[in-house]
Amino acid sequence: MNYKLPLLITFCAGLLIILAEFIPHWPFSEISGKIEIWFLIISGFAIILGQISLLKMNIYKVANKTTNWKYHLVTIISFSVMFFFGILYGMQKQPGLLGHGDIISGALGVKPFDYIFNSMYQHLMAAMFSILAFYIASAAYRAFVARTLESTLLLTVSIIVMLGNTSFGTAITSGLPDTMKFLHLPNLSAFIMDFPNTAGQRAIMIGAGIGIIGSSLRIILGIERSWLGGKQ
């Protein structure tokens, strides 16, 4: 009985959203809008619960001096600093509890929250993605070994696309006449990205969409109940 009410609410909300997509008239359109607003409100509380869980986990690991506890301490300090400046002085055009912090914002040029975000977080994120690029290149090198027809085709296409986006690739085929313009590496690269690649991406998106529909129906109809937690 403890899980029948959530299942009933989920079924009714999902059914109303589906009906609103096919019958965009009163009262379904209005009800759908209200449900979407409730979803945003619940999401806001979910973010708060996630932040509390994050702090609780990191504080536990720091207090018990677990492996690499110093990194968890950095997480707690970083979270506290961003939370402190965001609450007190706000961000962008939104004021905080102490207004816009004109003195400190004037010294930094922007609000403290925005200064830390733009000057530290974005650079750290760029560095992380830069490091990730080397791992991707290493994985691609191991994956693109020409053992089968499919891997050979993948290797050939990847070389064409990479060279077509470099000045070196442009220089290689720059001597070809205009009648063979299609064979210029930049043109070949653009053709592959615009047509075969786009077709593959759309096929993947269609498959993912069908999977989402199936999962949603299982949740709405109460077949999938793992989201309730525990053994149902």
Secondary structure, DSSP 8 states (H G I E B T S, - for coil): -TTHHHHHHHHHHHHHHHHHHH--STTHHHHHHHHHHHHHHHHHHHHHHHHHHHHHHHHHHHHTT-TTHHHHHHHHHHHHHHHHHHHHH-BTTB-BTTBT-HHHHHHHSS-HHHHHIIIIIHHHHHHHHHHHHHHHHHHHHHHT--SSHHHHHHHHHHHHHHHHTSHHHHHHTTTS-GGGGGGSHHHHHHHHHHTHHHHHHHHHHHHHHHHHHHHHHHHHTTS--GGG-S--
